[in-house]
């Protein structure tokens, strides 16, 4: 029995779903429980219907955190959580119980589960698109940035890139560390996407009359509030978003724009902004970024999003239309924080955006296939997740 402890951020679930699909393809009888830390995290997963369905089809979802506000909600969550934790700790004494977490065991009270089963805990790195030196320099510009403390509660690690903090910690601790490419390349996940994508996209087309064409532009949304790295930090990217949307709707008016909100996107503000573009073919949806990228002329944003890395790895053009402040612009050497995943970086230049859109929307005839090249996989990883046996 495998317990997968997810994070409050969706990226952990986005890494876990492909891994568990591949695990169950190799070990069909393996039972899996996904442990979600809060009601807010569960609701975010539920809104991302593709991810939610992928998790439900491959395991059971349990939410252990607070369920409602107020003193009663606080007391209820503590009592229920205590009962669950004691029960989970007792079950974890069994050698058949294996844990995979994305940092959950670094804090109390879940740290207890590591101490109960210290030889059966895999720490997976959720930053599966990598964390480059340029991203480190960029992160230092953020006022709320905290120094990274290397994780330590694992009997084995799973790293997706060489600069992984999990990999560094595993080396320091002298424990095994499995290494693989981004989990979106796993064959079981890609086969599932290939089968499922037409149904999800057909349903979206029926629900959204603006989606009247097979291809579209995907606009990945983020936080509309203050952002330290922009030229005008307090203004955030709201004006940038509206400016970019105005350019898109005027340059290629017949092409739908699919807007994918982030969990931090202010939906009320989004709808106020969309009201300024009554004739625009805009569609708001929460389909998985890989499904959207497969039908996109381009995937754009106002600052780099990890979802654009998924698109870039599928060969889909990506646009970052932003306005970095002087320090951020210098830190990124006049380009994106991830130039390997952003094909068109535009520092607030509406005319250039207009030209790029014209160039990218000319000759699209077929959707991008999800299947990538052959992926090198370590069978020992999936054997550990199924049996708890570490490689010799």
N, C-alpha and C positions, 0 to 999 in steps of 0.2 A: 504494500500500500504506500503510495507516494503522496505526500502533502506538499503543495506548492504555495508558499507564502508570497503574495503579491505586494506591490507597493501602492501608495496613494496615487502615484503617477501611472498613466496608461502604458507607458513604455515597458514596464515590467510584464504586463499582460500580453503586450504585443510580442515580446520575446518568448514568453512561456507557451503561448498557443502553438506555434510551429514545433517547438521542442517536444511537447506532449503528443502532438499528432504523430511525429516520427517515432517516439517511444512506443506508442500503442500499435503502430504499424509493425514494429519489430517484436513487441511483447504484447500480443492482443489481449491477454487476460489481466493486464496491469490495471488496478483501480487507482483513480486519482481524485484528490480533493483539492480544490483551489480555495485558499483562505484569504479573504479580502479584509483589510484592516479597518475600514470605515464605511458608513452608509454612503458618504459622498463618493468614495472610490467605486463602490458597487453601482451607483447611479450613473457614473461616468462610463463604466463598462457597458451597462445596459443601453445607454444612448448609442454607443458604437456597436450597432446591431450585429455586424459581421463578426467582430471579436467576441461578442457575447455568445453568439450561436456556436462559434468554434470552441469556446470553453465548455459550454453546456453539453455539446456533443461528445466531449472527451473526458468529462468528469463532473463532479458535484461542486457547487459553489457555496461556500459558507462565509457569512459576514459576521465578524466577531466584535466589532467596535460599537460605538454609541448609535442608537437608533432614533432617538428624538431628543429635543432640547429640554432644558429645565432641570431642576434638582432631581425629580423622579427619574428622568432619563439618565442622569449621571449615576444615580444609585443602581438602577437596573442594569446599566452596562457594566458596572464594576462587579456586581454579584454574578451576572451571567458569564462575564469574562473569566472570573475566578473559577467558577465551576467548570467551564470549558477548558481552561488551562490545566487544572488538576487532572481532569479526565484525559487530556491530550498527553500530559507528562506520563501518566500511567501507561497509556497505550504505547508511548515511545520507547518503553523499556523492551518491547518486543523487537527482535532482530528483523522482523518483516516490515517495520515502519522506517521509511526513508524520508528525509526532509530536503526540499530545495527552496532556497529563499533568495531574495534580491536585496538583502540588507536588514531584514526584519529581526534577525537574531543578534544584531548589534546593540539592541536596547532591551531593557527590562520592560515587561515581564517575559517576553518571548525568548530572551536570552536563556531562560531556564531550560527550554527544550533542547538547546545545544548541549548544556551540561548533562542532561539526562541521556542523550544519544550523541556523544561527541564524535563517534566514528561513522555516523550516517547522515551527515549534513553537507549538502553541496551549496556553495555560495555562487550564484550566477551574476554576471555583470550585465545589467540592463542596458548600458550605453553601447548597444551592439553596433552602432555606426562609427564608433571610435571617438577618441577625444584627443585632438591634435595639439601641438605646441601653440599654434595660433589661437585655438579655442581657449587654452589656458591663459594666454595673454589677454584675450578678450574678456574672459571671466573676471580678471582682476579689476576691470573697470566698474564692475557692479558693486554698489555700496553695501549690499547685504551678503557679499561673498564671504564664505567662511573657509578656513584652511581645511583641506581634506585630511581626514584621519584614516589611515589604512585599515580596512576591515580585518577581523581576526577570528570570527566564529565560524569555522569551516573545517571539515576533514578533507575536502577537495574543493577546487575552484573550477569555474567555467569562464573562460575569457574569449572575447570575440575580436580582440586586437592586441597588439604587442604593448601598447601604452596603458593597458587596463590596470586600474587600481587593484582589482581582484588578483590579477596575475602577479603584480608586484608583491602583494601581501602573501600569496601562496609561496613564492620564492623565499620570502623572509621567514615564513613559518616552516618551510621544508615539507609542504604537503603537495600531493599531486594536483596539477592544474591542466584540465582539458582545454584544448584550443580548437576553435572552429570559426568559419566565416559567419557573417550575419545570418540568423536563423530564418529570415525570409527566403533564403535560398534552399531550404530543406525540401526534398522532393515531395514528401507527403503533403506539406503545406501548399506547394505550388499546384499539385494535382487537385487538391480540394478547391483552391481558388478558381482554377480553370472550370471545374464543374459548377461551382456555385455562382460565379460572377454574373452570367446571363440572367439568372433568376432575380438577383438583387437589383440589377440595373433595369430590368423590365418593370419591376415593381416601382422603382423610383420614377421611371418615365410615366407610368400610369398615374402616379400621385402628383407629379409636378408637370403641368402643361408646358412650362417654359423649356423643358428638356425635350425638344422636338427634333433633335439631330443625334446621330450616333457618336459624334465627337464634340468635345467641349474644352473649355479652359478651366482648370481647377485653381481656385484661390484659397490657399491655406491661411486661416486666420490665427491671430495670437491675442496678446494682451493689448487692450486699447489705452490702458493707463500709462503713468510715467515710466519711461525707460531710460536708464542712465546713459546708454551708448548712442542715443540719437542726438542730432544737432540741437533740437529743442526738447530736452528730457521731459519736462512737465507736460508738454502737449501730447506725448506718446506718438503712436502711429496712426491715429484716427484720420488726420488730414491726408496722410500718405495713402491710406487705404481708399478714401473717397476719390482722391486724385487718380490713383491707378485704375479704379473701377470706372471712372469717367472716361479715361483714355481707352480702356477695353471696349466699353459699350459704344463709343463713337467710332473707333477704328474698325472693329469687326462686329457690327451691330446684330448680325444674324446668328452669331455663335453664342450658345448658352455659356453662362459662367456659373460653375458649381462652387459654392462657398462651403468649405469644411471648417466649422468652428473648433477651437481648442477648448479644453475644460475651463480655461481662464477667460474665455471670450465673453464679454458683456453682451448677452443676447438682446437686451432691451435697446442698447446703443446700436447694435447691428441693424435692427429693424428700423430705427430712426434714420440711420444712414441710407438704408435701401429705399426708404420712402422718397428720397431725393432723386431716385432713378426709376420713375414709374414705368418707363418703356423698356427697361433693361430686362433681358432674359436671365434672371438670376434664380438659382435653385440652392436652397440650404439643405445640406444632408450630412449624415455621419457615417457614410460607408467607409470601408477600409481604404487607406491611401493607395494601396497596390491596385485595387479594383478601379479607383478613379484614374490613377496614372495610366492604366491600360487603354483608356478611352480619351486621354487628354492630349491636346496639341502641346500644352505646356502646363507645368505646375508652378504657380507663382506665390510669392509671399512678400511681406514687408520687412521681415528679418528671417534669417535662416531657420528652417524647421527640419527636424529629423525626418519628417515625412517626405521631404524633398530628396533625402538620401535614398529612400526606397525608389522614388521615381527615377533618379539619376542612374541607379544600378540596373533599372529596367531599360535604360537607353532613352528615356523621355526627357525632353528639354526642361530646364528649371530656370525660373526668373526670380531674382531677389531685387525688388524695387524699394529702395530705402533711402535714408539720409543720415548716414553716420556722422557723429560729431568728430571734431579734429583728432581727439585721442584715439577713438575707435578706428577712424580711417587710417591713422598712422600704424596702429597695432596690426591691422589687416593688410597693410601695404597697398591701400587703395582698392581692395577687392573684398570678396565675401570672407566671412569667418571660415567657410568650408568651400574653397575654390574648386576642390575636386568633385563636389556634389552640386555646385551652382554653375550652370552653363552660361548664364547671362546675368552679370551683376550690373545694376543700373543705379547710380547715385543721383537720384531725383532729377530725371531728365525725361519729361513727357514725350518729346519728339523721338528720342531713341527708343523708348518703350513702344511707341506707335510703329516704328520701323521693324522692331523685333517681332511684334505680333503679326504684322503682315508677312514677314518671312516664314514664320513658324506655322502659319495656318493655310498654307498653299496646297500641299499635295498629300494629305493624310487619307488613306483608303482602308487600312486594316488596323484592328486593335493590336496592341503589343501583347505577345504571349508572355505568360508568367514564367514559364520554364527557362531557367538559366543553364549555364554549362554544368557539367558534372561536378558535384560538390564532394570534397574529401571529408569523410566522416570517421570519427573514432568510435568503433563499436564499444570500447570500454566505458564510454560515457553512458550509453544507454543501458549497458549491463549494470552499472552502478545504480542508476535510477530505478532499475527493476529489482535488484537483489541487495543493494547496499554493500556489495563486495568491492573494495578498492583494488586497483591493479597492483600487482606485485612490484 
